[in-house]
Amino acid sequence: MTKSEAYAIVLQDLQKCSVFTGLYDAKNGSSIFMDGISTVMDTIAYGVSEEVGDAFTDLFIKNMVKCEEEAQKEHSDTLLPSMRSRDER
């Protein structure tokens, strides 16, 4: 088994847990913590190949942004109209 194949197995196993693909509770969780997970996962993904690393990085970022946007929307939906930004009123 090559090092690249070993990384591929680890990457596949870790992706069974959604937090390792960038999906998290952005309302209560920490984006700094997720940045740390991203660093480790990127290292593993790029250990497979540059193509896999690029695709994984794109997926992770897309998922994090989606979670953060959903948390932002939930937060703004709970604010009183006077507390919302002018654009949201």
Phi, psi and omega in degrees: 000133179276165177299320179298319178294322178295316176300320180298319179295314180298315180300315180298316180295317182294328182290353175291339177258119189301331181297333179278002173246008177097359178272124181204170178277089185292339179291319184248348183266181184245125177291333177294318176298318180293327176298322177295316177299319179301317180299313180295315181294322177298319178300317179293313182297317178290340173292335177284303177187164178295321180297314179295319179299314179298315181295319180293316179302316178300315180298312183300313181295316179302316180294318179297314180299318179300313180296318181292322177294320178295319179293320178297317180296315178301318181295315182291332178291338182264354180280150172293150181308324181290341181266349180282156176293158182304322181294332183275346184284000000 
